[in-house]
Amino acid sequence: LQLYSHHLNITHRDRNVQALGYVPDVQEYIDNRCHYAAVHHLVMWVEYSTGVFLDWEELLGTNVFQRLQRLHWVVGAFPALTNDFFSFEGEVIDNSCDSNLIMVIALNHPEMSLEEAIERSADLVRDVVVEISSTIKAIETELGGMRHIHPGLVSVLGIHLNGLREFVQAAWVWQ
């Protein structure tokens, strides 16, 4: 409910620089972009799509908890940020909207050319993809050591990680 309320609050505000009164830094833009794209909600739906639900209280007592939270964040960031590449022309050029990753980077670095801003944006998205992969591998390694202590949890998390992989694959295909 808190996540949904924040989504509604942020999506009904003009996120352009003129309306904000300042140029958001890249991290602020990314955090907000994920919320108004509702990708955090979509990541939560992985549990519904697999029919396997996480017990976050049980996870809290493991080394997996923080990594899984971060994994959810970067998995959500992937479709939100890649969409900015494909919507750049329509949003920025056609509709004069500056709430776009490439534009936010350009506004924060006016010395950059458009090509450099696009490259910097691509680097950020690549870093997200690399982090998704490395975080999944780190969690899987951790699960290997937990298999005898928490076999049910390990099974649930294995299904969940596969669901997150499929989420990223679907976002990739969609883009």
LINUR-V302857 format. One record per pair of residues at least 4 apart in sequence whose ideal C-beta (glycine too) atoms are under 6 Angstrom apart, sorted by sequence separation. I is the first residue (numbers start at 0). GAP is how many residues later the second one is. D is the distance in Angstrom with one decimal. If there is no record, write none. Layout:
I_GAP_D / I_GAP_D
This chain:
23_4_4.1 / 28_4_5.8 / 32_4_5.9 / 44_4_6.0 / 63_4_5.4 / 70_4_6.0 / 76_4_5.6 / 82_4_5.6 / 86_4_4.8 / 87_4_5.3 / 88_4_4.9 / 89_4_5.0 / 90_4_5.6 / 111_4_4.0 / 130_4_5.8 / 145_4_4.9 / 149_4_5.7 / 13_5_3.5 / 23_5_4.7 / 33_5_5.3 / 58_5_6.0 / 59_5_5.2 / 91_5_6.0 / 97_5_4.5 / 111_5_4.9 / 16_6_5.3 / 33_6_6.0 / 46_6_4.9 / 58_6_4.7 / 90_6_4.3 / 105_6_6.0 / 146_7_5.1 / 91_8_5.2 / 145_8_5.4 / 90_9_5.1 / 91_11_5.1 / 105_11_4.1 / 142_11_4.9 / 87_12_5.7 / 104_12_4.6 / 87_14_5.4 / 142_14_5.8 / 101_15_5.2 / 104_15_5.0 / 83_16_4.9 / 101_16_5.7 / 104_16_5.7 / 83_17_4.0 / 101_19_4.8 / 80_20_5.6 / 100_20_4.9 / 9_25_4.9 / 10_25_4.5 / 135_25_5.7 / 9_26_5.1 / 6_28_5.5 / 5_29_6.0 / 42_29_5.0 / 6_31_5.6 / 42_32_5.4 / 42_33_4.7 / 39_36_4.9 / 2_37_6.0 / 38_37_3.8 / 38_40_5.6 / 38_41_4.9 / 33_42_5.2 / 33_43_5.5 / 36_43_4.1 / 81_43_5.8 / 80_44_5.1 / 33_46_4.9 / 32_47_4.9 / 77_50_5.3 / 76_51_5.2 / 73_54_5.2 / 73_57_4.9 / 74_57_5.9 / 73_58_5.2 / 70_64_4.6 / 66_68_5.8 / 66_71_5.9 / 66_72_5.3 / 28_75_4.4 / 63_75_5.7 / 25_78_6.0 / 63_78_5.4 / 62_79_5.4 / 16_81_5.2 / 15_82_5.3 / 15_83_5.6 / 14_84_4.1 / 22_84_4.7 / 74_89_5.2 / 77_90_5.8 / 74_92_6.0 / 78_92_3.7 / 74_93_6.0 / 77_93_5.7 / 81_93_4.7 / 51_104_5.3 / 51_107_4.6 / 49_109_5.3 / 49_113_4.6 / 45_117_4.0 / 45_118_5.9 / 45_121_5.6
